[in-house]
Amino acid sequence: MKYARMLGLEKEKVTFTDGSTVGMGYIIKVFGEPGKDILCVTPSFAMYEVYSKMIGMNVRQLEYEGDFSYKVENTLSAINENTGIVVLVNPNMPIGNVYSRNEITKIIEKARNYDAIVIIDEAYYYFYDKTSIDLVKEYDNVFVLRTFSKMLSIPSLRLGVIMSSSENIRYINNYKPHYTVNSIALLFAEAIVDNHDRLITELKKQYLEGKDYINKALAENGYETLPSEGCYICIKPKYKTSRELTDLLKEKNILILCGKDGLTGWLRLTIAHKKYMETFMDILLEIDKA
């Protein structure tokens, strides 16, 4: 398997799924247990809670601090004999905080002491270059998820990847239906691997130009933002409410996420090519007036 070789993994440690969202469902359904706890930071990707409730797991939501920082000690102290799964979205969505290598290792080792698994969701890899893929060689309770939907911008093809120990991947493959990943998606994956370095270099260049521009423009115009390692940034409006700005931006054909689930009063902007960020900034300054 070309993709596994590119990652430096044996092919038995990798399996494709029809989107990483489906992949996380496979992991939870195969390795989760009714009545056990799944630990998730909130706010984060909602489907972890959805899949866990489907099989009768208890969702323990771990909250951010008032300044939107997160203390990894909250996760470590929450792991106990009833913990079944720990979820680490790295970078986390929607805020964009990250876990250090040392923090991830501590969580994995404590979870292993209680026979719990750790899902490391790297949906936003490439925007943040640090990965935990090599940890699947060292720990048998680690699963790493990736998607082709974010940096590679092909969400409609529904292609995700699970990486774990050979035994864990065998269990996943025995559970998932045959022929779930369509051949067109796999052909795209092969083309991406064949052109990986050139493609990622250009996409990252465009992304970083947009990110550098919007961060500077927002700061120069007095907008409060939250630090983010993802392809998104949370913005505090200056004059209008987040709901008002969301509606006004929509009238200008700009779709943006209005803050909710712990981010009330904030906007979340997806970072794109610099020319789109310039358009957004021009319109924001036009409509967000005292």
Residue frames relative to the residue before (quaternion, step in Angstrom):
aa qw qx qy qz dx dy dz
M 1.0000 0.0000 0.0000 0.0000 0.00 0.00 0.00
K 0.4434 -0.7278 0.4577 0.2533 3.58 -0.57 1.17
Y 0.6593 0.5316 -0.3215 0.4235 3.56 0.90 -0.93
A 0.6452 0.5158 -0.3186 0.4649 3.59 0.95 -0.85
R 0.6463 0.5129 -0.3229 0.4636 3.59 0.95 -0.84
M 0.6302 0.5394 -0.3338 0.4477 3.58 1.00 -0.80
L 0.7014 0.4535 -0.2521 0.4888 3.57 1.09 -0.76
G 0.4573 -0.6869 0.4470 0.3454 3.57 1.23 -0.30
L 0.5598 0.5907 -0.3830 0.4371 3.57 1.20 0.58
E 0.5348 -0.5643 0.5074 0.3716 3.54 -1.27 0.39
K 0.5867 -0.6110 0.3940 0.3566 3.58 -1.03 0.74
E 0.6080 0.5731 -0.3495 0.4239 3.59 1.16 -0.54
K 0.6655 0.4967 -0.2954 0.4723 3.59 1.26 -0.27
V 0.7065 0.4130 -0.2258 0.5286 3.59 1.31 0.05
T 0.0881 0.7738 -0.6268 0.0245 3.56 -1.10 0.72
F 0.3855 -0.7104 0.5437 0.2260 3.56 -1.09 0.78
T 0.0972 -0.7687 0.6296 0.0567 3.55 -1.21 0.62
D 0.5435 -0.6077 0.4549 0.3584 3.57 -1.23 0.36
G 0.7961 -0.1021 -0.0110 0.5963 3.51 0.54 1.32
S 0.5153 -0.6542 0.4479 0.3254 3.59 -1.02 0.71
T 0.5511 0.5944 -0.4025 0.4254 3.61 1.19 -0.42
V 0.6486 0.4792 -0.3049 0.5067 3.58 1.00 -0.81
G 0.6222 0.5599 -0.3366 0.4314 3.58 1.02 -0.77
M 0.6634 0.4823 -0.3191 0.4748 3.58 0.91 -0.84
G 0.6048 0.5486 -0.3519 0.4577 3.57 1.13 -0.60
Y 0.6229 0.5328 -0.3361 0.4638 3.58 0.99 -0.79
I 0.6679 0.5090 -0.3113 0.4449 3.58 0.83 -0.97
I 0.6868 0.4862 -0.2887 0.4566 3.57 0.84 -0.99
K 0.6951 0.4814 -0.2866 0.4505 3.59 0.90 -0.87
V 0.6885 0.4665 -0.2836 0.4773 3.59 1.06 -0.68
F 0.8201 0.2783 -0.1127 0.4871 3.59 0.83 -0.98
G 0.5756 0.5787 -0.3897 0.4266 3.61 1.22 -0.18
E 0.2007 -0.7709 0.5930 0.1172 3.56 -1.26 0.44
P 0.5201 -0.6243 0.4746 0.3384 3.62 -0.94 0.81
G 0.7874 0.3022 -0.2387 0.4814 3.55 -0.95 0.91
K 0.6032 0.5314 -0.3581 0.4749 3.58 1.24 -0.31
D 0.4853 -0.6627 0.4934 0.2863 3.57 -1.30 0.39
I 0.1294 -0.7110 0.6785 0.1316 3.51 -1.28 0.58
L 0.2481 -0.7869 0.5537 0.1127 3.57 -0.77 1.06
C 0.0647 0.7946 -0.5954 0.0997 3.56 -0.72 1.14
V 0.4130 -0.6583 0.5639 0.2796 3.55 -1.07 0.73
T 0.1094 -0.7890 0.6004 0.0710 3.58 -1.07 0.71
P 0.5168 -0.2135 -0.8270 0.0584 1.54 -1.84 1.73
S 0.0830 0.7601 -0.6418 0.0589 3.52 -1.27 0.60
F 0.7547 -0.3614 0.2614 0.4812 3.58 -1.26 -0.25
A 0.4502 -0.7661 0.4008 0.2233 3.56 -0.57 1.23
M 0.6044 0.6207 -0.3685 0.3370 3.61 1.05 -0.62
Y 0.5366 0.5958 -0.4265 0.4187 3.61 1.14 -0.33
E 0.6598 0.4909 -0.2992 0.4839 3.56 0.97 -0.84
V 0.6427 0.5400 -0.3259 0.4349 3.59 0.93 -0.88
Y 0.6998 0.4625 -0.2773 0.4684 3.60 0.76 -1.01
S 0.6504 0.5319 -0.3245 0.4344 3.58 0.97 -0.81
K 0.6679 0.4890 -0.3016 0.4731 3.58 0.95 -0.83
M 0.5785 0.5972 -0.3718 0.4129 3.59 1.13 -0.58
I 0.7705 0.3149 -0.1864 0.5220 3.60 1.05 -0.68
G 0.6099 -0.6176 0.3358 0.3658 3.59 1.24 0.30
M 0.4026 0.6896 -0.5037 0.3296 3.59 1.12 0.57
N 0.4316 -0.6643 0.5423 0.2799 3.56 -1.25 0.48
V 0.2571 -0.7730 0.5630 0.1391 3.58 -0.75 1.04
R 0.1010 -0.7785 0.6188 0.0296 3.57 -0.62 1.17
Q 0.1695 -0.8149 0.5515 0.0552 3.54 -0.43 1.25
L 0.1883 -0.7850 0.5871 0.0596 3.54 -0.75 1.15
E 0.2707 -0.8349 0.4674 0.1059 3.55 -0.55 1.20
Y 0.5523 -0.5838 0.4949 0.3307 3.51 -1.34 0.48
E 0.5551 -0.5538 0.4921 0.3781 3.52 -1.36 0.23
G 0.7140 -0.4641 0.3145 0.4194 3.57 -1.28 0.19
D 0.7101 0.4179 -0.2524 0.5074 3.58 1.17 -0.56
F 0.5309 -0.6690 0.3606 0.3749 3.57 1.35 0.34
S 0.4375 0.6125 -0.5108 0.4155 3.56 1.13 0.59
Y 0.2382 -0.7687 0.5728 0.1555 3.57 -1.22 0.35
K 0.2758 -0.7586 0.5724 0.1445 3.55 -0.91 0.98
V 0.3931 -0.7454 0.4876 0.2282 3.56 -0.52 1.18
E 0.5225 0.6306 -0.4086 0.4029 3.59 1.23 -0.39
N 0.5769 0.5855 -0.3785 0.4255 3.60 1.15 -0.54
T 0.6650 0.4785 -0.2955 0.4915 3.56 1.04 -0.77
L 0.6618 0.5209 -0.3111 0.4404 3.57 0.86 -0.95
S 0.7019 0.4641 -0.2787 0.4629 3.59 0.89 -0.89
A 0.6499 0.5296 -0.3185 0.4424 3.60 1.18 -0.48
I 0.5822 0.5827 -0.3809 0.4202 3.61 1.18 -0.38
N 0.1619 0.7814 -0.5846 0.1464 3.57 -0.74 1.09
E 0.7865 -0.3584 0.2266 0.4490 3.56 -1.31 -0.17
N 0.6933 0.4485 -0.2951 0.4807 3.62 1.19 -0.31
T 0.4865 0.6633 -0.4370 0.3639 3.58 1.26 0.07
G 0.1653 -0.7947 0.5789 0.0771 3.55 -0.90 0.98
I 0.8037 0.0409 0.0375 0.5924 3.55 0.99 -0.92
V 0.1167 -0.7425 0.6540 0.0859 3.55 -1.15 0.75
V 0.1827 -0.7931 0.5755 0.0801 3.58 -0.83 1.02
L 0.0218 -0.7688 0.6390 -0.0118 3.57 -0.90 1.01
V 0.1030 -0.7673 0.6317 0.0410 3.58 -0.43 1.21
N 0.0378 0.8495 -0.5118 0.1222 3.56 -0.36 1.28
P 0.4067 -0.3330 -0.7775 0.3452 1.60 -0.57 2.49
N 0.5098 -0.6456 0.4720 0.3172 3.54 -1.17 0.59
M 0.2681 -0.7257 0.6145 0.1544 3.50 -1.20 0.68
P 0.6264 -0.1408 -0.7658 -0.0376 1.76 -1.92 1.62
I 0.5683 0.6496 -0.3810 0.3314 3.62 1.19 -0.17
G 0.4075 -0.7541 0.4393 0.2690 3.59 0.98 -0.73
N 0.3946 0.7021 -0.5021 0.3150 3.59 1.19 0.40
V 0.2307 -0.7765 0.5725 0.1269 3.58 -1.21 0.45
Y 0.3852 -0.6732 0.5803 0.2483 3.51 -1.38 0.37
S 0.4254 -0.6860 0.5244 0.2710 3.57 -0.99 0.81
R 0.6699 -0.4857 0.3729 0.4198 3.55 -1.27 0.31
N 0.6569 0.5162 -0.3086 0.4548 3.57 0.93 -0.87
E 0.6523 0.5096 -0.3136 0.4653 3.59 0.98 -0.82
I 0.6476 0.5198 -0.3167 0.4583 3.57 0.94 -0.86
T 0.6650 0.5086 -0.3038 0.4547 3.58 0.89 -0.91
K 0.6348 0.5263 -0.3303 0.4593 3.60 0.96 -0.81
I 0.6620 0.5019 -0.3040 0.4664 3.57 0.95 -0.90
I 0.6461 0.5251 -0.3217 0.4510 3.59 0.91 -0.90
E 0.7044 0.4760 -0.2798 0.4461 3.57 0.81 -0.98
K 0.6555 0.4788 -0.3354 0.4781 3.60 0.97 -0.69
A 0.6293 0.5301 -0.3356 0.4585 3.59 1.00 -0.79
R 0.6397 0.5356 -0.3254 0.4449 3.59 0.98 -0.82
N 0.6067 0.5665 -0.3523 0.4324 3.58 1.08 -0.66
Y 0.7466 0.3363 -0.1926 0.5407 3.58 1.21 -0.53
D 0.5014 -0.6795 0.4005 0.3557 3.60 1.25 0.42
A 0.4322 0.6750 -0.4747 0.3638 3.58 1.06 0.77
I 0.3640 -0.7155 0.5494 0.2319 3.56 -1.16 0.58
V 0.2548 -0.7413 0.6009 0.1560 3.55 -1.30 0.43
I 0.1727 -0.7609 0.6198 0.0847 3.56 -0.83 1.06
I 0.0995 -0.7760 0.6218 0.0371 3.57 -0.72 1.10
D 0.1733 -0.8168 0.5485 0.0441 3.54 -0.32 1.32
E 0.0496 -0.8193 0.5706 -0.0246 3.57 -0.43 1.26
A 0.0856 0.8313 -0.5408 0.0957 3.57 0.95 0.90
Y 0.7622 0.3587 -0.1857 0.5058 3.56 1.06 -0.78
Y 0.2560 0.7415 -0.5601 0.2662 3.55 1.11 0.67
Y 0.6703 0.3855 -0.4246 0.4710 3.51 -1.24 0.85
F 0.6589 0.4200 -0.3049 0.5444 3.60 1.03 -0.71
Y 0.7416 0.1464 -0.0801 0.6498 3.54 1.23 -0.69
D 0.3345 -0.8395 0.4027 0.1455 3.55 -0.31 1.31
K 0.5880 0.5828 -0.3904 0.4027 3.61 1.15 -0.29
T 0.0911 -0.8154 0.5716 -0.0008 3.55 -0.86 1.02
S 0.3258 -0.7311 0.5675 0.1932 3.54 -1.31 0.43
I 0.2902 0.8030 -0.4872 0.1834 3.59 1.25 0.21
D 0.6554 0.5350 -0.3311 0.4178 3.60 0.91 -0.82
L 0.5806 0.6096 -0.3750 0.3882 3.60 1.19 -0.45
V 0.5666 0.5844 -0.4059 0.4155 3.62 1.16 -0.33
K 0.5999 0.5439 -0.3627 0.4612 3.60 1.23 -0.30
E 0.7343 0.4460 -0.2115 0.4660 3.55 1.14 -0.69
Y 0.7968 0.2179 -0.0894 0.5565 3.58 1.03 -0.81
D 0.3347 -0.7668 0.5151 0.1862 3.57 -0.87 0.95
N 0.6540 0.4916 -0.3289 0.4717 3.61 1.24 0.11
V 0.5730 0.5979 -0.3620 0.4279 3.59 1.28 0.34
F 0.0523 -0.7524 0.6565 0.0172 3.52 -1.11 0.89
V 0.1159 -0.7729 0.6200 0.0691 3.58 -0.93 0.89
L 0.1745 -0.7871 0.5884 0.0613 3.55 -0.91 1.02
R 0.0311 0.7698 -0.6374 -0.0075 3.54 -1.14 0.71
T 0.2062 -0.7678 0.5969 0.1078 3.53 -1.30 0.41
F 0.4024 -0.6812 0.5523 0.2627 3.54 -1.28 0.39
S 0.5098 0.7141 -0.3690 0.3067 3.59 1.31 0.05
K 0.7059 0.5006 -0.2734 0.4200 3.60 1.04 -0.64
M 0.7998 0.2297 -0.1421 0.5361 3.62 -0.04 -1.20
L 0.7280 0.4468 -0.2435 0.4595 3.58 0.96 -0.86
S 0.3252 -0.8362 0.4170 0.1454 3.57 1.38 0.01
I 0.5710 0.5598 -0.4264 0.4228 3.61 0.90 0.84
P 0.0459 0.8498 -0.5241 0.0335 3.64 0.74 0.99
S 0.6491 0.5530 -0.3338 0.4019 3.59 1.01 -0.73
L 0.6072 0.5540 -0.3644 0.4377 3.61 1.20 -0.29
R 0.2665 -0.8065 0.4911 0.1934 3.58 1.31 -0.29
L 0.3970 0.6926 -0.5084 0.3228 3.54 0.27 1.28
G 0.0661 0.7842 -0.6105 0.0896 3.52 -0.71 1.16
V 0.2634 -0.7587 0.5790 0.1404 3.55 -1.31 0.26
I 0.1392 -0.7411 0.6500 0.0944 3.56 -1.11 0.81
M 0.0650 -0.7765 0.6262 0.0244 3.55 -1.02 0.88
S 0.2225 0.7540 -0.5897 0.1853 3.57 -0.84 0.98
S 0.7298 -0.3596 0.2953 0.5009 3.58 -1.24 -0.30
S 0.6569 -0.5214 0.3666 0.4027 3.57 -1.19 0.48
E 0.6537 0.5151 -0.3174 0.4546 3.58 0.98 -0.82
N 0.6602 0.5032 -0.3148 0.4603 3.59 0.92 -0.86
I 0.6536 0.5041 -0.3138 0.4693 3.58 0.97 -0.84
R 0.6120 0.5429 -0.3531 0.4539 3.59 1.05 -0.66
Y 0.6381 0.5129 -0.3234 0.4746 3.59 1.01 -0.79
I 0.6459 0.5144 -0.3192 0.4650 3.59 0.97 -0.86
N 0.6826 0.4926 -0.2918 0.4543 3.58 0.86 -0.94
N 0.6361 0.5182 -0.3300 0.4669 3.59 1.08 -0.64
Y 0.6851 0.4867 -0.2779 0.4654 3.57 1.15 -0.62
K 0.7139 0.4769 -0.2886 0.4238 3.58 0.77 -0.99
P 0.5589 -0.6091 0.4394 0.3515 3.60 -1.08 0.68
H 0.5359 -0.6091 0.4726 0.3441 3.56 -1.19 0.50
Y 0.8495 0.2071 -0.1434 0.4635 3.54 -1.27 0.49
T 0.3152 0.7686 -0.5071 0.2299 3.60 1.02 0.70
V 0.6984 0.4105 -0.2661 0.5225 3.60 1.13 -0.56
N 0.3710 -0.7631 0.4823 0.2181 3.57 -0.63 1.11
S 0.6212 -0.6018 0.3696 0.3396 3.55 -1.13 0.72
I 0.6020 0.5557 -0.3691 0.4389 3.61 1.07 -0.60
A 0.6363 0.5214 -0.3263 0.4656 3.58 0.99 -0.82
L 0.6680 0.4992 -0.3042 0.4605 3.59 0.95 -0.84
L 0.6218 0.5237 -0.3393 0.4733 3.59 1.09 -0.64
F 0.6189 0.5198 -0.3341 0.4848 3.58 1.06 -0.73
A 0.6432 0.5262 -0.3257 0.4509 3.58 0.93 -0.88
E 0.6513 0.5116 -0.3156 0.4631 3.58 0.96 -0.85
A 0.6549 0.5075 -0.3106 0.4659 3.58 0.97 -0.85
I 0.6349 0.5260 -0.3263 0.4624 3.58 1.04 -0.76
V 0.6448 0.5081 -0.3225 0.4712 3.58 0.96 -0.83
D 0.6683 0.5181 -0.3003 0.4413 3.59 0.93 -0.90
N 0.7819 0.2663 -0.1292 0.5487 3.59 1.14 -0.66
H 0.2105 0.8650 -0.4468 0.0891 3.53 1.32 0.32
D 0.7262 0.4595 -0.2797 0.4280 3.58 0.56 -1.10
R 0.6718 0.4941 -0.2990 0.4639 3.58 0.88 -0.92
L 0.6724 0.5138 -0.2892 0.4474 3.56 0.93 -0.95
I 0.6999 0.4661 -0.2764 0.4653 3.58 0.80 -1.00
T 0.6113 0.5572 -0.3541 0.4364 3.59 1.01 -0.75
E 0.6961 0.4637 -0.2784 0.4721 3.59 0.88 -0.91
L 0.6605 0.5058 -0.3141 0.4573 3.59 0.92 -0.86
K 0.6641 0.4929 -0.3063 0.4714 3.59 0.96 -0.82
K 0.6012 0.5549 -0.3545 0.4527 3.58 1.04 -0.71
Q 0.6762 0.4831 -0.2916 0.4736 3.59 0.87 -0.94
Y 0.6552 0.5192 -0.3108 0.4523 3.56 0.94 -0.89
L 0.6946 0.4833 -0.2880 0.4484 3.60 0.81 -0.98
E 0.6032 0.5375 -0.3591 0.4672 3.59 1.08 -0.61
G 0.6702 0.4887 -0.2918 0.4764 3.57 0.97 -0.85
K 0.6600 0.5126 -0.3044 0.4571 3.57 0.98 -0.87
D 0.6610 0.5029 -0.3123 0.4611 3.59 0.87 -0.91
Y 0.6579 0.5154 -0.3148 0.4499 3.57 0.94 -0.86
I 0.7290 0.4478 -0.2759 0.4382 3.60 0.66 -1.06
N 0.6197 0.5321 -0.3539 0.4557 3.61 1.00 -0.68
K 0.6756 0.4851 -0.2888 0.4741 3.57 0.93 -0.89
A 0.6726 0.5095 -0.3011 0.4443 3.59 0.89 -0.93
L 0.6569 0.5002 -0.3137 0.4690 3.59 0.94 -0.83
A 0.6610 0.5049 -0.3081 0.4617 3.59 0.93 -0.88
E 0.6694 0.5104 -0.3027 0.4470 3.59 0.91 -0.90
N 0.7371 0.3871 -0.2223 0.5074 3.57 1.14 -0.58
G 0.6109 -0.6469 0.3121 0.3331 3.54 1.24 0.51
Y 0.4567 0.6805 -0.4612 0.3399 3.60 1.15 0.47
E 0.3792 -0.7040 0.5572 0.2240 3.55 -0.98 0.91
T 0.0118 -0.7917 0.6106 -0.0150 3.57 -0.96 0.90
L 0.4086 -0.6781 0.5468 0.2726 3.55 -1.30 0.29
P 0.5302 -0.6206 0.4586 0.3513 3.62 -0.96 0.77
S 0.0315 0.8169 -0.5725 0.0628 3.58 -0.88 0.90
E 0.2349 -0.7528 0.6012 0.1294 3.54 -1.08 0.86
G 0.5788 0.5676 -0.3792 0.4462 3.58 1.29 0.14
C 0.6176 -0.5442 0.4106 0.3923 3.57 -1.31 -0.09
Y 0.6393 0.4597 -0.3153 0.5297 3.56 1.05 0.79
I 0.1210 -0.7824 0.6082 0.0569 3.52 -1.24 0.47
C 0.3157 -0.7371 0.5687 0.1832 3.57 -0.98 0.87
I 0.1264 -0.8127 0.5687 -0.0079 3.55 -0.79 1.14
K 0.2828 -0.7373 0.5910 0.1651 3.57 -0.99 0.87
P 0.3879 -0.7214 0.5150 0.2528 3.65 -0.59 1.05
K 0.4487 -0.7056 0.4848 0.2566 3.57 -1.13 0.63
Y 0.8379 0.1901 -0.0525 0.5090 3.56 0.83 -0.95
K 0.7634 0.3051 -0.1760 0.5414 3.58 0.84 -0.93
T 0.5743 -0.5614 0.4486 0.3921 3.57 -1.27 0.23
S 0.6411 -0.5227 0.3861 0.4083 3.56 -1.23 0.35
R 0.6314 0.5321 -0.3344 0.4542 3.59 1.07 -0.70
E 0.6459 0.5161 -0.3160 0.4654 3.57 0.97 -0.87
L 0.6842 0.4866 -0.2916 0.4583 3.56 0.88 -0.92
T 0.6165 0.5478 -0.3460 0.4473 3.58 1.01 -0.77
D 0.6824 0.4837 -0.2814 0.4703 3.57 0.92 -0.92
L 0.6669 0.4981 -0.3032 0.4640 3.60 0.96 -0.84
L 0.6403 0.5131 -0.3211 0.4728 3.58 1.04 -0.75
K 0.6172 0.5482 -0.3420 0.4489 3.57 1.05 -0.74
E 0.6255 0.5387 -0.3318 0.4565 3.58 1.07 -0.74
K 0.6963 0.4212 -0.2491 0.5250 3.56 1.25 -0.51
N 0.5264 -0.6669 0.3752 0.3707 3.58 1.32 0.37
I 0.5327 0.5552 -0.4446 0.4586 3.55 1.07 0.80
L 0.1630 -0.7986 0.5759 0.0629 3.56 -0.60 1.17
I 0.0518 0.7913 -0.6004 0.1032 3.54 -0.76 1.09
L 0.4738 -0.6866 0.4727 0.2840 3.59 -1.09 0.65
C 0.3235 -0.7308 0.5724 0.1833 3.54 -0.83 1.05
G 0.5617 -0.6565 0.3929 0.3149 3.55 -0.85 0.99
K 0.1497 0.7536 -0.6289 0.1194 3.55 -1.05 0.86
D 0.7904 0.3331 -0.2178 0.4656 3.56 -1.32 -0.03
G 0.8087 -0.2399 0.1124 0.5251 3.55 0.71 1.09
L 0.7153 0.3781 -0.2438 0.5348 3.58 1.28 -0.13
T 0.1676 0.8100 -0.5395 0.1571 3.56 1.09 0.69
G 0.7829 0.2995 -0.2385 0.4905 3.55 -0.89 0.96
W 0.6723 0.4538 -0.2888 0.5086 3.58 1.30 -0.02
L 0.2944 -0.6954 0.6181 0.2186 3.53 -1.37 0.31
R 0.1769 -0.7586 0.6085 0.1512 3.57 -1.15 0.54
L 0.1316 -0.8045 0.5791 0.0131 3.52 -0.66 1.21
T 0.3235 -0.7066 0.5929 0.2110 3.56 -0.98 0.86
I 0.3615 -0.7454 0.5223 0.2023 3.57 -0.79 1.04
A 0.0209 -0.8057 0.5902 -0.0452 3.55 -0.84 1.05
H 0.7974 -0.2495 0.2258 0.5010 3.55 -1.32 -0.35
K 0.6420 -0.5724 0.3534 0.3677 3.57 -1.05 0.80
K 0.6497 0.5333 -0.3447 0.4179 3.62 0.90 -0.80
Y 0.6541 0.4870 -0.3156 0.4852 3.59 1.10 -0.63
M 0.6302 0.5215 -0.3308 0.4706 3.57 1.07 -0.67
E 0.6168 0.5321 -0.3395 0.4703 3.59 1.08 -0.67
T 0.6447 0.5094 -0.3157 0.4746 3.57 0.98 -0.83
F 0.6429 0.5210 -0.3210 0.4607 3.57 0.92 -0.89
M 0.6885 0.4956 -0.2954 0.4396 3.58 0.81 -0.98
D 0.6281 0.5358 -0.3356 0.4537 3.59 0.98 -0.79
I 0.7050 0.4548 -0.2675 0.4739 3.56 0.88 -0.94
L 0.6052 0.5533 -0.3576 0.4469 3.61 1.02 -0.73
L 0.6858 0.4770 -0.2866 0.4691 3.59 0.86 -0.93
E 0.6307 0.5458 -0.3258 0.4451 3.56 1.13 -0.63
I 0.7966 0.3432 -0.1673 0.4686 3.59 0.85 -0.93
D 0.6889 0.4430 -0.2931 0.4933 3.62 1.11 -0.51
K 0.2457 0.7785 -0.5262 0.2381 3.53 0.37 1.29
A 0.5952 -0.5730 0.4295 0.3647 3.55 -1.22 0.52
